[in-house]
Amino acid sequence: MSSGARETGARGRATGPSDGADPRRDLAKDLVLAEFFTRKYALLWVLALSLALFRFVRDFIWVMAVRRAERDGSPDEERRIRLKRRAGATSALLSFVFSYLFVMHVLFGDGS
């Protein structure tokens, strides 16, 4: 192969230093994304994880509470609604606390 020829990758695209990619542009992209992983955006990460967990934790707590109520007696529809509301409040608190501890430990390395 001559020194001026370019190698091709598995899909036939040119690879190597002359593939047209600007390394400064890639670095700029990395720097912009790295900004989101600073303490400045910690609350955003906590809220995003809390929202992602909320529905699943609420449903899990609600199902467990309804099963316990069914074991004690037949729960009516009004009691199921109260149990779902209470499960929602518990889930919001639990999801937020877990998300805060997780983000602080995983992203920033401190458990406080």
C-alpha positions in Angstrom: 0.0 0.0 0.0 1.4 3.4 -0.8 1.9 6.0 1.8 -0.8 8.3 0.4 -3.6 5.6 0.3 -6.1 5.5 3.1 -7.2 2.3 4.9 -10.9 1.3 4.9 -12.7 0.0 7.9 -15.2 -2.9 8.1 -18.0 -0.9 6.5 -15.8 0.5 3.7 -15.4 4.0 5.3 -12.1 5.6 5.4 -10.3 5.4 8.8 -7.3 7.0 10.2 -6.1 10.5 10.6 -7.3 11.7 7.2 -11.0 10.6 7.7 -12.2 14.2 7.8 -13.0 14.3 11.6 -11.9 17.4 13.4 -10.4 16.4 16.8 -11.1 19.9 18.1 -14.8 19.5 17.5 -14.9 16.1 19.3 -13.1 17.7 22.2 -15.6 20.5 22.3 -18.4 18.0 22.4 -16.8 16.1 25.2 -16.3 19.3 27.2 -19.9 20.3 26.8 -21.1 16.8 27.9 -18.7 16.8 30.8 -20.3 20.0 32.1 -23.5 18.0 32.9 -21.5 15.8 35.3 -20.5 18.6 37.7 -22.0 19.4 41.0 -23.8 22.3 39.4 -26.2 19.8 37.8 -26.4 17.4 40.7 -30.0 18.4 41.5 -31.0 17.8 37.9 -29.6 14.2 38.1 -31.4 13.6 41.4 -34.7 14.8 40.1 -34.4 12.8 36.8 -33.6 9.6 38.7 -36.4 10.3 41.2 -38.9 10.7 38.4 -37.7 7.6 36.7 -38.1 5.5 39.9 -41.3 7.1 41.3 -43.9 5.1 39.3 -42.3 1.7 39.8 -41.7 2.2 43.5 -45.3 3.6 44.0 -46.8 0.6 42.2 -44.7 -1.9 44.2 -45.6 -0.3 47.6 -49.3 -0.1 46.6 -49.5 -3.7 45.5 -47.9 -4.8 48.8 -50.4 -2.7 50.8 -53.4 -3.9 48.8 -52.3 -7.5 49.4 -52.0 -6.9 53.1 -55.4 -5.3 53.1 -57.0 -8.2 51.2 -55.5 -10.6 53.8 -57.1 -8.6 56.6 -60.4 -8.3 54.8 -61.9 -7.3 51.5 -60.7 -3.8 50.7 -63.3 -1.5 49.0 -62.4 0.9 46.2 -62.2 3.9 48.5 -59.6 2.2 50.6 -57.6 1.2 47.5 -57.5 4.9 46.5 -56.3 5.9 50.0 -53.6 3.3 49.9 -52.5 4.5 46.4 -52.3 8.1 47.6 -50.3 7.0 50.7 -48.0 4.8 48.5 -47.4 7.9 46.3 -46.2 10.0 49.2 -44.0 7.3 50.5 -42.6 6.6 47.1 -41.8 10.3 46.4 -39.8 10.5 49.7 -38.1 7.2 49.2 -37.2 7.8 45.5 -35.8 11.3 46.3 -33.6 10.1 49.2 -32.3 7.1 47.3 -31.6 9.2 44.2 -29.7 11.8 46.2 -27.5 9.2 47.9 -26.9 7.3 44.7 -26.0 10.4 42.6 -23.7 11.8 45.3 -22.0 8.4 45.7 -21.7 7.4 42.0 -21.1 10.7 40.3 -19.2 12.6 42.9 -17.7 9.9 45.1 -18.9 11.1 48.5 -21.7 9.4 50.4 -22.8 12.5 52.3 
